[in-house]
């Protein structure tokens, strides 16, 4: 590395022509429970007088190879030693994908920080434990770039739920919206109210939709085409809506096991064909989204993101369910739908680097606000 390039890569904070504007260039990485792939986004963030703006300059979702899908799917059955080996191996895999991303988009010497959420396997806040697969040191070693990882751990240690952590970024980057629906493996809602944040998991979403699509030989139901061709089955819809979880008071959170061990067997056990099952489960998501919005103190403009935001039929059914509530639901451009969480992860890492609070106790129930994230120095001193 040339001296000038080394100096450029080591400078993390620098100023534009306006000395009051701070500029940060970071990569955010997210691995969702649906195992669709590794979301990687590179964005430039500008901070001026407490206000944040961003520009997404590159973004990709790298689908997992079959061998990694199997490794991640079975990871919670490993022995402690095997788990730690996989933790390191997945970190190196993430680092390799970051290098691939940097090469593909010609970002050499432009990335100042890599922020990885990791892949959540164990989340037990009642026992003050959370584990995201993908060792931060391995990412730093593979990339030679400074890394922030383990964003939830500090909040858990302080007695919080380790969730939600996205509201900080939502408020700073998407302040024009009052509520946020993320449709990933699990659909969750976040609402910014005058008294703080309300956030909880609504219901399983892509995790079940993808499992059903696999019954038809597809990785996922593109645009909801299979569901569109199906018929709504009221008996199945009622059985889903009657599940105990939906009557519980929020805040409440779901594990992937609820999708795989409760929802999917219930849907398949009713004996309906795949198209009818998909059509009915889409309606279930829409109904539960409307029920969730009814629990909020004010009905506010809703931003829909996550992989499910690309499912045209699903978003249409959600909008239809919200219409009687006079709630406007917005599906933004592709990059925000797909990479909003990875974008916010990048910002949370920047806040960690600035040693500013990035997780608020009012959102998670922790004893105090915290600066979450472990820092790994990938660059040479």
C-alpha positions as CSV (number, residue, x, y, z in Angstrom):
1,X,0.0,0.0,0.0
2,X,1.4,3.4,-0.9
3,X,1.9,6.0,1.8
4,X,-0.8,8.3,0.5
5,X,-3.3,5.5,0.3
6,X,-2.4,4.3,3.8
7,X,-3.0,7.7,5.2
8,X,-6.3,7.9,3.4
9,X,-7.5,4.6,4.7
10,X,-6.5,5.4,8.3
11,X,-8.4,8.7,8.4
12,X,-11.9,7.8,9.6
13,X,-13.4,11.3,10.1
14,X,-12.8,14.0,7.5
15,X,-14.5,17.2,6.5
16,X,-16.0,18.4,3.2
17,X,-15.6,21.9,2.0
18,X,-18.1,22.8,4.7
19,X,-16.2,22.3,8.0
20,X,-19.4,21.7,9.9
21,X,-20.3,18.6,8.0
22,X,-18.8,15.3,9.1
23,X,-18.6,12.5,6.5
24,X,-18.4,8.8,7.1
25,X,-18.2,5.9,4.6
26,X,-19.2,2.5,5.9
27,X,-20.3,-0.9,4.9
28,X,-23.3,-2.4,6.8
29,X,-23.9,-6.2,6.7
30,X,-27.1,-8.1,7.7
31,X,-28.0,-11.8,7.6
32,X,-31.7,-12.5,8.0
33,X,-33.4,-15.5,9.6
34,X,-34.9,-16.5,6.2
35,X,-31.4,-17.4,5.0
36,X,-31.9,-15.7,1.7
37,X,-28.3,-14.3,1.7
38,X,-25.9,-11.7,3.0
39,X,-27.0,-8.1,2.6
40,X,-24.1,-5.7,2.0
41,X,-24.5,-1.9,1.6
42,X,-21.9,0.8,1.2
43,X,-23.2,4.3,2.1
44,X,-21.9,7.7,2.7
45,X,-23.3,9.4,5.8
46,X,-23.2,13.1,6.5
47,X,-23.8,14.6,9.9
48,X,-24.4,18.3,10.5
49,X,-25.7,20.0,13.6
50,X,-27.3,16.7,14.8
51,X,-29.0,15.9,11.5
52,X,-28.0,12.9,9.4
53,X,-28.3,12.3,5.7
54,X,-27.1,9.3,3.6
55,X,-26.4,8.2,0.1
56,X,-26.4,4.5,-0.8
57,X,-23.5,4.1,-3.2
58,X,-23.5,0.3,-3.7
59,X,-25.6,-2.6,-2.5
60,X,-25.8,-6.3,-3.1
61,X,-27.4,-9.4,-1.7
62,X,-25.1,-12.4,-2.1
63,X,-27.2,-15.6,-1.9
64,X,-25.8,-18.2,0.4
65,X,-24.4,-21.3,-1.2
66,X,-26.2,-24.5,-0.3
67,X,-23.4,-25.6,2.0
68,X,-23.7,-22.4,4.1
69,X,-27.5,-22.6,4.2
70,X,-27.1,-26.0,5.7
71,X,-24.4,-24.9,8.1
72,X,-26.5,-22.0,9.4
73,X,-29.7,-24.0,9.6
74,X,-28.0,-26.7,11.7
75,X,-25.8,-24.4,13.8
76,X,-27.9,-24.4,16.9
77,X,-27.4,-28.2,17.2
78,X,-23.6,-28.0,17.3
79,X,-21.4,-28.7,20.3
80,X,-19.7,-25.7,21.9
81,X,-16.4,-26.4,20.2
82,X,-18.1,-26.9,16.8
83,X,-20.1,-23.7,17.3
84,X,-17.0,-21.7,18.0
85,X,-15.2,-23.1,14.9
86,X,-18.3,-22.1,12.8
87,X,-18.4,-18.7,14.4
88,X,-14.8,-18.0,13.2
89,X,-15.4,-19.7,9.8
90,X,-18.5,-17.6,9.2
91,X,-16.6,-14.4,10.1
92,X,-14.0,-15.3,7.5
93,X,-16.7,-16.0,5.0
94,X,-18.3,-12.6,5.6
95,X,-14.9,-11.0,5.2
96,X,-14.4,-12.7,1.9
97,X,-17.8,-11.5,0.7
98,X,-16.9,-8.0,1.8
99,X,-13.7,-8.2,-0.3
100,X,-15.7,-9.5,-3.2
101,X,-18.1,-6.6,-2.8
102,X,-15.3,-4.0,-2.6
103,X,-13.6,-5.4,-5.7
104,X,-16.9,-5.5,-7.7
105,X,-17.7,-1.9,-6.9
106,X,-14.1,-0.6,-7.0
107,X,-14.2,0.6,-3.4
108,X,-10.6,0.1,-2.5
109,X,-9.4,2.6,0.1
110,X,-12.9,4.1,0.3
111,X,-14.4,2.0,3.1
112,X,-13.6,3.4,6.5
113,X,-15.6,0.9,8.7
114,X,-17.3,-2.4,8.3
115,X,-20.3,-3.0,10.6
116,X,-21.7,-6.6,10.8
117,X,-24.9,-7.5,12.6
118,X,-24.1,-11.2,12.2
119,X,-26.5,-14.1,12.0
120,X,-28.6,-14.5,15.2
121,X,-28.8,-18.1,16.5
122,X,-29.4,-17.7,20.2
123,X,-31.3,-14.8,21.8
124,X,-32.2,-15.3,25.4
125,X,-32.4,-11.9,27.1
126,X,-34.1,-13.4,30.2
127,X,-30.7,-15.2,30.8
128,X,-28.7,-12.2,29.6
129,X,-27.3,-13.9,26.6
130,X,-27.4,-13.3,22.8
131,X,-25.2,-14.8,20.1
132,X,-24.7,-13.6,16.6
133,X,-22.7,-15.9,14.4
134,X,-19.7,-14.3,12.5
135,X,-16.7,-13.4,14.5
136,X,-15.8,-9.7,14.2
137,X,-12.0,-10.3,14.5
138,X,-12.2,-12.8,11.6
139,X,-14.0,-10.1,9.5
140,X,-11.3,-7.6,10.4
141,X,-8.5,-10.0,9.7
142,X,-9.9,-11.0,6.3
143,X,-10.6,-7.4,5.1
144,X,-7.9,-5.4,6.8
145,X,-10.6,-2.8,7.7
146,X,-11.8,-1.8,11.2
147,X,-14.9,-3.7,12.2
148,X,-17.8,-3.2,14.6
149,X,-19.8,-6.3,15.6
150,X,-21.9,-7.7,18.5
151,X,-24.3,-4.7,18.5
152,X,-26.8,-6.2,20.9
153,X,-24.5,-7.7,23.6
154,X,-24.1,-4.6,25.8
155,X,-27.8,-4.0,26.0
156,X,-28.4,-7.6,27.0
157,X,-25.7,-7.3,29.7
158,X,-27.5,-4.3,31.1
159,X,-30.8,-6.3,31.4
160,X,-32.4,-5.2,28.1
161,X,-34.0,-7.4,25.5
162,X,-31.3,-6.5,23.0
163,X,-34.1,-5.5,20.7
164,X,-35.2,-3.4,19.0
165,X,-32.0,-1.7,18.0
166,X,-33.2,-0.3,14.6
167,X,-35.3,2.6,16.0
168,X,-32.2,4.8,16.6
169,X,-31.4,4.6,12.9
170,X,-35.0,4.9,11.8
171,X,-35.4,8.2,13.7
172,X,-32.1,9.6,12.4
173,X,-32.5,8.6,8.7
174,X,-36.3,8.2,8.2
175,X,-37.9,10.8,10.4
176,X,-40.8,11.6,8.1
177,X,-42.4,8.2,8.9
178,X,-44.1,7.4,12.2
179,X,-44.1,3.6,11.9
180,X,-41.9,1.0,10.2
181,X,-42.9,-2.5,9.1
182,X,-40.0,-4.8,8.3
183,X,-41.0,-8.0,6.5
184,X,-38.2,-10.5,6.9
185,X,-38.3,-14.0,8.2
186,X,-40.4,-12.5,10.9
187,X,-42.5,-9.4,10.4
188,X,-42.0,-6.7,13.0
189,X,-43.3,-3.2,13.7
190,X,-41.7,-0.2,15.2
191,X,-43.6,3.0,16.0
192,X,-42.1,6.3,17.1
193,X,-44.5,8.0,19.5
194,X,-44.4,11.1,21.6
195,X,-43.4,9.0,24.6
196,X,-40.7,6.9,22.9
197,X,-40.7,3.7,20.9
198,X,-43.2,0.8,20.6
199,X,-41.8,-2.2,18.9
200,X,-42.7,-5.9,18.7
201,X,-42.8,-8.9,16.4
202,X,-46.1,-9.3,14.5
203,X,-45.9,-12.8,13.0
204,X,-43.7,-15.1,11.0
205,X,-43.5,-14.0,7.4
206,X,-40.9,-14.9,4.8
207,X,-39.7,-17.8,6.8
208,X,-43.0,-19.5,6.3
209,X,-43.7,-18.1,2.8
210,X,-40.3,-19.5,1.6
211,X,-40.9,-22.9,3.2
212,X,-44.2,-23.1,1.4
213,X,-42.8,-22.0,-1.9
214,X,-40.2,-24.7,-1.6
215,X,-43.0,-27.2,-1.6
216,X,-43.6,-26.0,-5.2
217,X,-39.9,-26.2,-6.1
218,X,-39.3,-22.5,-5.8
219,X,-36.9,-20.6,-3.5
220,X,-39.6,-17.9,-2.9
221,X,-42.9,-16.8,-4.3
222,X,-41.9,-14.0,-6.7
223,X,-44.3,-11.1,-6.6
224,X,-46.7,-13.5,-4.8
225,X,-47.6,-15.2,-8.1
226,X,-48.3,-18.5,-6.5
227,X,-50.4,-17.0,-3.7
228,X,-52.4,-14.9,-6.2
229,X,-53.4,-18.1,-8.0
230,X,-54.6,-19.7,-4.7
231,X,-57.9,-19.5,-2.8
232,X,-58.4,-18.1,0.7
233,X,-59.2,-20.8,3.2
234,X,-61.2,-19.3,6.1
235,X,-60.7,-22.3,8.4
236,X,-56.9,-22.1,8.1
237,X,-57.0,-18.3,8.5
238,X,-59.0,-18.6,11.6
239,X,-56.7,-21.3,13.1
240,X,-53.7,-19.1,12.5
241,X,-55.3,-15.9,13.9
242,X,-56.4,-17.8,17.0
243,X,-52.9,-18.8,18.1
244,X,-52.1,-17.7,21.6
245,X,-49.2,-15.3,20.6
246,X,-51.6,-12.9,18.9
247,X,-53.6,-12.3,22.0
248,X,-50.5,-11.5,24.1
249,X,-49.7,-7.9,25.1
250,X,-46.7,-6.2,23.5
251,X,-43.8,-5.8,23.7
252,X,-43.4,-9.4,22.5
253,X,-40.9,-11.2,20.3
254,X,-40.8,-14.4,18.3
255,X,-38.1,-16.9,17.6
256,X,-37.6,-18.8,14.3
257,X,-38.9,-21.9,16.1
258,X,-42.4,-20.5,16.2
259,X,-42.4,-20.4,12.3
260,X,-40.8,-23.8,11.9
261,X,-42.3,-25.8,14.8
262,X,-45.8,-24.2,15.1
263,X,-46.9,-22.2,12.1
264,X,-45.6,-24.4,9.3
265,X,-46.9,-27.7,10.7
266,X,-50.3,-26.1,11.3
267,X,-50.5,-24.8,7.7
268,X,-49.4,-28.1,6.1
269,X,-51.4,-30.2,8.5
270,X,-54.7,-28.7,7.2
271,X,-54.0,-30.5,3.9
272,X,-54.5,-27.6,1.5
273,X,-52.4,-27.3,-1.7
274,X,-49.4,-25.0,-1.7
275,X,-51.1,-22.1,-3.6
276,X,-54.1,-22.1,-1.3
277,X,-51.8,-22.3,1.8
278,X,-49.7,-19.3,0.4
279,X,-52.8,-17.3,-0.3
280,X,-54.1,-17.8,3.2
281,X,-50.9,-17.1,4.9
282,X,-50.4,-13.9,3.0
283,X,-53.9,-12.9,4.3
284,X,-52.8,-13.9,7.8
285,X,-49.8,-11.5,7.6
286,X,-52.0,-8.7,6.4
287,X,-54.6,-9.2,9.1
288,X,-52.0,-9.3,11.9
289,X,-50.3,-6.2,10.5
290,X,-53.6,-4.3,10.7
291,X,-54.2,-5.7,14.2
292,X,-50.7,-4.5,15.2
293,X,-51.3,-1.0,13.9
294,X,-54.5,-0.9,15.9
295,X,-52.4,-1.3,19.1
296,X,-50.5,1.9,18.4
297,X,-51.5,5.1,20.1
298,X,-51.6,7.0,16.9
299,X,-52.1,5.8,13.3
300,X,-49.1,7.1,11.4
301,X,-47.6,6.9,7.9
302,X,-46.0,3.4,7.5
303,X,-42.8,2.5,5.7
304,X,-42.6,-1.1,4.4
305,X,-39.2,-2.6,3.9
306,X,-37.5,-6.0,4.1
307,X,-37.6,-8.9,1.6
308,X,-41.3,-9.1,1.8
309,X,-41.6,-5.6,0.5
310,X,-40.8,-7.0,-3.0
311,X,-43.8,-9.4,-2.8
312,X,-46.3,-7.3,-4.7
313,X,-49.4,-9.3,-3.7
314,X,-48.4,-9.3,0.0
315,X,-48.0,-5.5,0.1
316,X,-51.3,-5.0,-1.8
317,X,-53.1,-7.1,0.8
318,X,-51.4,-5.2,3.6
319,X,-52.4,-1.9,2.1
320,X,-56.0,-3.2,1.7
321,X,-56.1,-4.3,5.3
322,X,-54.8,-0.8,6.5
323,X,-57.2,1.2,4.3
324,X,-60.1,1.1,6.8
325,X,-57.7,2.5,9.4
326,X,-56.8,5.4,7.1
327,X,-53.1,4.5,7.3
328,X,-50.9,5.3,4.3
329,X,-48.4,2.5,3.6
330,X,-45.4,3.3,1.5
331,X,-43.1,0.9,-0.3
332,X,-40.0,2.9,-1.1
333,X,-37.4,2.3,-3.8
334,X,-35.6,-1.0,-4.2
335,X,-32.5,-0.2,-2.2
336,X,-34.4,1.0,0.8
337,X,-36.8,-2.0,0.7
338,X,-33.9,-4.4,0.4
339,X,-31.2,-2.8,2.4
340,X,-32.7,-0.6,5.1
341,X,-31.6,-2.8,8.0
342,X,-28.0,-3.1,6.6
343,X,-28.0,0.7,6.1
344,X,-29.0,1.3,9.7
345,X,-26.5,-1.3,10.9
346,X,-23.8,0.8,9.2
347,X,-25.0,3.9,11.1
348,X,-25.1,2.1,14.4
349,X,-21.5,1.2,13.9
350,X,-20.6,4.8,13.1
351,X,-22.3,5.9,16.3
352,X,-20.3,3.2,18.2
353,X,-17.1,4.6,16.7
354,X,-18.2,8.1,17.7
355,X,-18.8,6.7,21.2
356,X,-22.4,7.9,21.2
357,X,-25.5,6.0,22.4
358,X,-26.8,3.7,19.7
359,X,-29.2,1.6,21.9
360,X,-31.8,3.3,24.1
361,X,-33.1,1.7,27.3
362,X,-36.6,3.1,26.7
363,X,-36.8,0.8,23.6
364,X,-35.2,-2.4,25.2
365,X,-35.9,-2.2,28.9
366,X,-32.2,-2.1,29.8
367,X,-31.0,-0.4,33.0
368,X,-29.5,2.5,30.9
369,X,-28.7,3.6,27.4
370,X,-25.7,2.0,26.0
371,X,-23.0,2.3,23.3
372,X,-23.2,-1.2,21.8
373,X,-20.7,-3.0,19.7
374,X,-17.2,-4.6,19.9
375,X,-14.5,-2.8,17.9
376,X,-11.9,-4.8,16.0
377,X,-8.9,-3.0,14.5
378,X,-8.3,-4.5,11.1
379,X,-6.0,-1.8,9.9
380,X,-2.3,-1.8,10.7
381,X,-1.3,0.9,13.2
